[in-house]
Amino acid sequence: MELEQTQGSIELLMKELTGHKLYERLTTLEDVKIFTEHHVFAVWDFMSLLKALQTSLTCTNTPWIPKGNSNTARFINEIVLGEETDVDANGNYKSHFEMYLYAMEDVGADTKQIRMFVSLLENGASLDEALEGCGANEVIKEFVGFTFSVIDTGKDHMIASAFTHGREGLVPEVFIEILNKSSYLTNNSYRSMKYYLERHIEIDGDEHGPLSLKMIHELCDTDEKTMEAEEVARESIAQRIKLWDAIASALEQS
């Protein structure tokens, strides 16, 4: 696929994502619960994209050695600071994943599945074993599997593309749609979830999004890398649409 075609398909996919029928169906508190119980896996695997980049672009071992590109090291370290140790609604330091779990519990969503998944990983299960063991559905398995297939390439520019175009770059627009369409999340009694969404709109739109784009610019220093990064971006957004389709289907069935 030519670069212009790939970029054009990315724009079309983004329009499809931001105009997805899912947002209109988040009309009850039960809908919000079902959404979070699926979406939490995307919150979790994002952290693995983050740490894969930090591991590759900085030195996390001893003895320390310089990695050569201080720009990309700075960009990812700034993002890690916010994603792994941000300030929650109560002024405590927490990772965004932990903040999301707390917000889920605040709205009454079930966190047993995702907690079992993490527990299985902590006890030595492989990714596939943990997904199977916690009972994740096929769409979640495919979504997380795609994320780790990108990580497993070991190619910084491809991982950064999934990180940037599939997550940091689209999150503000997606979360704005969720807040606009779901009156339950604007209720102050669910302030932890509202805070989580608003915090991501703010930090990803103003800070992490621009930083991750700079990181992409540094890493895509050849036409071949640019093409590979664009293709990963396209597939990352397509995977998000599949996840949204599955959640919308679950809402219909409920």
C-alpha positions as CSV (number, residue, x, y, z in Angstrom):
1,M,0.0,0.0,0.0
2,E,1.3,3.5,-0.9
3,L,1.9,5.9,1.9
4,E,-0.8,8.3,0.7
5,Q,-3.3,5.4,0.6
6,T,-2.3,4.3,4.0
7,Q,-2.7,7.8,5.5
8,G,-6.1,8.1,3.8
9,S,-7.2,4.8,5.3
10,I,-6.1,5.9,8.7
11,E,-8.2,9.1,8.5
12,L,-11.2,7.0,7.4
13,L,-10.7,4.6,10.3
14,M,-10.5,7.5,12.7
15,K,-13.8,8.9,11.5
16,E,-15.3,5.5,11.9
17,L,-14.0,5.2,15.4
18,T,-15.1,8.7,16.6
19,G,-18.5,8.2,15.0
20,H,-19.0,4.7,16.3
21,K,-22.5,3.6,17.4
22,L,-21.1,2.5,20.8
23,Y,-21.1,6.0,22.2
24,E,-24.9,6.4,21.6
25,R,-25.5,3.2,23.5
26,L,-23.8,4.2,26.8
27,T,-27.1,5.3,28.2
28,T,-27.4,3.5,31.5
29,L,-25.1,2.8,34.4
30,E,-25.2,-0.9,33.4
31,D,-23.9,0.1,29.9
32,V,-21.0,1.9,31.5
33,K,-20.1,-1.1,33.6
34,I,-20.1,-3.5,30.6
35,F,-18.0,-1.0,28.7
36,T,-15.3,-0.8,31.4
37,E,-15.2,-4.5,31.9
38,H,-14.1,-4.9,28.3
39,H,-12.1,-1.7,27.9
40,V,-9.9,-2.4,31.0
41,F,-7.9,-4.9,29.0
42,A,-6.9,-2.1,26.6
43,V,-5.9,0.0,29.6
44,W,-3.7,-2.8,30.8
45,D,-2.0,-3.7,27.6
46,F,-1.2,0.0,26.9
47,M,1.1,-0.2,29.9
48,S,3.1,-3.0,28.2
49,L,3.5,-0.9,25.1
50,L,4.8,1.9,27.4
51,K,7.3,-0.3,29.2
52,A,8.5,-1.9,26.0
53,L,9.4,1.5,24.7
54,Q,11.1,2.5,27.9
55,T,13.1,-0.7,28.0
56,S,14.3,-0.2,24.4
57,L,14.8,3.6,24.3
58,T,16.4,4.0,27.7
59,C,18.8,1.9,29.8
60,T,16.9,0.0,32.5
61,N,19.7,-2.4,33.4
62,T,22.9,-2.3,35.3
63,P,25.6,-1.5,34.6
64,W,24.1,1.6,32.8
65,I,25.1,2.5,29.3
66,P,24.0,5.4,27.2
67,K,21.4,4.6,24.5
68,G,22.5,7.2,22.0
69,N,19.3,9.1,21.4
70,S,18.6,11.3,24.4
71,N,15.5,12.9,22.7
72,T,13.5,9.6,22.5
73,A,14.7,8.7,26.0
74,R,13.4,12.0,27.4
75,F,10.1,11.7,25.5
76,I,9.3,8.2,26.8
77,N,10.5,8.9,30.4
78,E,8.2,11.9,30.6
79,I,5.3,9.8,29.5
80,V,6.2,7.0,31.9
81,L,6.2,9.4,34.8
82,G,2.6,10.4,34.0
83,E,1.3,7.0,33.1
84,E,2.8,5.0,35.9
85,T,2.7,7.5,38.7
86,D,0.0,10.1,38.0
87,V,-2.1,11.8,40.6
88,D,-5.5,10.4,41.1
89,A,-8.7,12.2,42.1
90,N,-7.8,12.0,45.8
91,G,-4.2,13.3,45.4
92,N,-2.5,9.9,45.6
93,Y,0.1,8.6,43.1
94,K,-1.2,5.7,41.0
95,S,-0.7,4.2,37.6
96,H,-3.5,4.9,35.1
97,F,-4.3,1.2,35.2
98,E,-4.8,1.3,39.0
99,M,-6.8,4.5,38.6
100,Y,-9.1,2.8,36.1
101,L,-9.7,-0.2,38.4
102,Y,-10.7,2.2,41.2
103,A,-13.0,4.1,38.8
104,M,-14.6,0.8,37.8
105,E,-15.3,-0.1,41.4
106,D,-16.7,3.3,41.9
107,V,-19.3,2.8,39.3
108,G,-20.0,-0.8,40.5
109,A,-18.3,-2.6,37.6
110,D,-16.9,-6.1,38.1
111,T,-13.1,-6.2,38.3
112,K,-12.8,-9.9,39.1
113,Q,-11.9,-11.0,35.5
114,I,-9.1,-8.4,35.0
115,R,-7.8,-9.0,38.5
116,M,-7.7,-12.8,37.9
117,F,-5.8,-12.1,34.6
118,V,-3.2,-10.0,36.4
119,S,-2.9,-12.6,39.2
120,L,-2.3,-15.4,36.7
121,L,0.5,-13.3,35.1
122,E,2.0,-12.6,38.5
123,N,2.1,-16.4,39.2
124,G,4.0,-17.2,36.0
125,A,1.2,-17.8,33.4
126,S,1.9,-16.9,29.8
127,L,-0.1,-14.2,28.2
128,D,-2.3,-16.8,26.3
129,E,-2.7,-18.9,29.5
130,A,-3.8,-15.8,31.5
131,L,-6.3,-14.7,28.9
132,E,-7.7,-18.2,28.7
133,G,-7.7,-18.7,32.4
134,C,-9.6,-15.5,33.2
135,G,-12.2,-16.3,30.5
136,A,-11.5,-13.3,28.2
137,N,-13.6,-13.4,25.1
138,E,-12.2,-13.8,21.6
139,V,-12.2,-10.1,20.7
140,I,-10.2,-9.2,23.8
141,K,-7.8,-12.0,23.1
142,E,-7.3,-10.7,19.6
143,F,-6.9,-7.1,20.7
144,V,-4.3,-7.9,23.3
145,G,-2.7,-10.5,21.0
146,F,-2.2,-7.8,18.3
147,T,-0.6,-5.4,20.8
148,F,1.9,-8.1,21.9
149,S,2.6,-9.1,18.3
150,V,3.7,-5.5,17.7
151,I,5.8,-5.6,20.9
152,D,7.4,-8.9,19.8
153,T,8.7,-7.3,16.6
154,G,11.2,-5.5,18.7
155,K,11.0,-2.6,16.3
156,D,10.8,0.7,18.1
157,H,9.1,2.6,15.3
158,M,6.4,0.0,15.1
159,I,5.8,-0.2,18.8
160,A,5.8,3.7,19.0
161,S,3.2,3.8,16.2
162,A,0.8,1.5,18.0
163,F,1.5,3.5,21.2
164,T,1.0,6.8,19.5
165,H,-1.7,6.3,16.8
166,G,-3.5,3.5,18.4
167,R,-3.6,4.9,21.9
168,E,-2.2,8.4,22.9
169,G,-3.3,10.0,19.6
170,L,-6.9,8.7,19.6
171,V,-7.8,8.6,23.3
172,P,-8.7,12.3,23.7
173,E,-11.3,12.2,20.8
174,V,-12.7,8.8,21.9
175,F,-13.0,9.8,25.6
176,I,-14.6,13.1,24.7
177,E,-17.3,11.2,22.8
178,I,-17.9,8.9,25.8
179,L,-18.3,11.9,28.2
180,N,-20.6,13.7,25.8
181,K,-22.9,10.7,25.2
182,S,-23.0,9.2,28.7
183,S,-24.9,11.4,31.2
184,Y,-24.1,8.8,33.9
185,L,-20.4,9.7,33.8
186,T,-21.0,13.4,34.2
187,N,-22.8,12.7,37.5
188,N,-20.6,13.8,40.4
189,S,-21.3,10.6,42.3
190,Y,-19.0,8.8,39.7
191,R,-16.2,11.4,39.9
192,S,-13.4,8.8,39.8
193,M,-14.4,7.6,36.3
194,K,-15.1,11.1,35.2
195,Y,-11.7,12.2,36.5
196,Y,-10.0,9.4,34.7
197,L,-11.5,10.3,31.4
198,E,-11.0,14.0,31.8
199,R,-7.4,13.5,33.0
200,H,-6.7,11.5,29.8
201,I,-8.3,14.1,27.6
202,E,-6.1,16.7,29.2
203,I,-2.7,14.9,29.6
204,D,-2.9,12.9,26.3
205,G,-4.1,15.9,24.3
206,D,-1.7,18.5,25.7
207,E,1.3,16.5,26.7
208,H,1.6,12.8,25.9
209,G,0.1,13.0,22.4
210,P,2.6,15.7,21.2
211,L,5.5,13.9,22.9
212,S,4.7,10.6,21.3
213,L,4.4,12.3,17.9
214,K,7.9,13.7,18.4
215,M,9.1,10.2,19.3
216,I,7.6,8.9,16.1
217,H,9.4,11.6,14.1
218,E,12.7,10.7,15.7
219,L,12.3,6.9,15.1
220,C,10.9,7.0,11.6
221,D,14.1,8.1,9.9
222,T,13.7,6.1,6.7
223,D,10.8,5.7,4.2
224,E,10.6,2.0,5.0
225,K,10.1,2.7,8.8
226,T,7.5,5.3,8.0
227,M,5.6,2.9,5.9
228,E,5.7,0.2,8.6
229,A,4.7,2.7,11.2
230,E,1.7,3.8,9.1
231,E,0.6,0.2,8.6
232,V,0.7,-0.5,12.3
233,A,-1.2,2.7,13.0
234,R,-4.0,1.6,10.6
235,E,-4.2,-1.9,12.1
236,S,-4.2,-0.5,15.7
237,I,-7.2,1.7,15.0
238,A,-8.9,-1.2,13.2
239,Q,-8.4,-3.4,16.2
240,R,-10.0,-0.7,18.4
241,I,-13.0,-0.6,16.1
242,K,-13.4,-4.4,16.5
243,L,-13.3,-4.0,20.2
244,W,-15.9,-1.2,20.1
245,D,-18.0,-3.4,17.8
246,A,-17.8,-6.2,20.4
247,I,-18.8,-3.9,23.3
248,A,-21.7,-2.5,21.3
249,S,-22.9,-6.1,20.6
250,A,-22.6,-6.9,24.3
251,L,-24.7,-3.9,25.2
252,E,-27.4,-5.0,22.7
253,Q,-27.5,-8.4,24.2
254,S,-27.8,-7.1,27.7
